[in-house]
């Protein structure tokens, strides 16, 4: 499973942090907020690339339907993964918030 995370289109730094092979804990260079921002930026870029590919296909600039579908699916998978991470973070926040003092 860790190998799949390291080959993920979302953020290789996140996979390294999860697997313990690098990241903020060992280098001290970036924090969780930076990693999350980079992931969001990367998802945004994937979505913009997919939109541009669809537009190029619609206007006839590109004839590669397979490449366009791959870009769209990659952006969709990245977005769904980001939503799943958000849901887990919200669950963790709610659990911590409801802990007795």
C-alpha positions in Angstrom: 0.0 0.0 0.0 2.9 2.4 0.8 4.3 1.8 -2.7 0.9 2.8 -4.2 1.0 6.0 -2.1 4.5 6.9 -3.3 3.4 6.5 -6.9 0.3 8.6 -6.3 -0.4 11.6 -8.5 -1.4 13.6 -5.5 1.8 14.4 -3.6 5.0 12.3 -3.3 6.0 14.3 -0.2 2.8 13.1 1.5 3.5 9.5 0.7 7.1 9.9 2.1 5.7 11.4 5.2 3.2 8.6 5.7 5.7 5.9 4.9 8.3 7.4 7.2 11.0 7.8 4.5 11.2 11.6 4.6 9.1 14.7 4.9 8.7 17.3 7.5 9.4 15.0 10.5 12.9 14.1 9.3 14.0 17.2 7.4 12.2 20.0 9.3 11.8 21.9 6.1 8.0 22.0 5.7 5.0 21.4 7.9 1.7 19.8 7.5 0.1 23.0 6.3 2.7 23.4 3.5 2.2 19.8 2.4 -1.5 20.2 2.3 -1.2 23.4 0.3 1.1 21.7 -2.2 -1.4 18.9 -2.6 -4.3 21.3 -3.2 -2.2 23.2 -5.7 -1.3 20.0 -7.5 -5.0 19.0 -7.7 -5.8 22.4 -9.0 -3.1 22.1 -11.7 -4.4 18.6 -12.7 -8.0 20.0 -13.0 -6.8 22.9 -15.1 -4.8 20.6 -17.4 -7.8 18.3 -17.8 -10.0 21.3 -18.7 -7.5 22.6 -21.2 -7.3 19.1 -22.8 -11.1 18.9 -23.1 -11.2 22.3 -24.6 -8.4 21.4 -27.1 -10.3 18.2 -28.0 -13.5 20.2 -28.5 -11.9 22.8 -30.7 -10.0 20.2 -32.8 -6.5 21.2 -31.6 -6.0 17.7 -30.2 -7.3 14.4 -31.6 -6.0 12.2 -28.7 -9.2 11.1 -27.0 -7.4 8.6 -24.8 -5.0 11.2 -23.5 -7.8 13.6 -22.7 -9.7 10.9 -20.9 -6.6 10.0 -18.9 -6.1 13.6 -17.9 -9.8 13.9 -16.8 -9.7 10.7 -14.8 -6.4 11.6 -13.2 -7.9 15.0 -12.1 -11.0 13.2 -10.8 -9.0 10.7 -8.8 -6.8 13.4 -7.3 -9.9 15.4 -6.3 -11.7 12.4 -4.8 -8.5 11.6 -2.8 -8.3 15.1 -1.6 -12.0 15.0 -0.5 -11.3 11.7 1.4 -8.3 13.3 3.2 -10.5 16.3 4.1 -13.2 13.9 5.5 -10.6 12.1 7.6 -9.2 15.4 8.9 -12.7 16.5 9.8 -13.4 13.2 11.6 -10.2 13.6 13.5 -11.0 17.2 14.4 -14.4 16.3 15.6 -13.1 13.4 17.7 -10.5 15.7 19.4 -13.1 18.4 19.9 -15.4 16.0 21.7 -12.8 14.7 24.1 -13.5 15.4 27.7 -11.2 18.0 29.3 
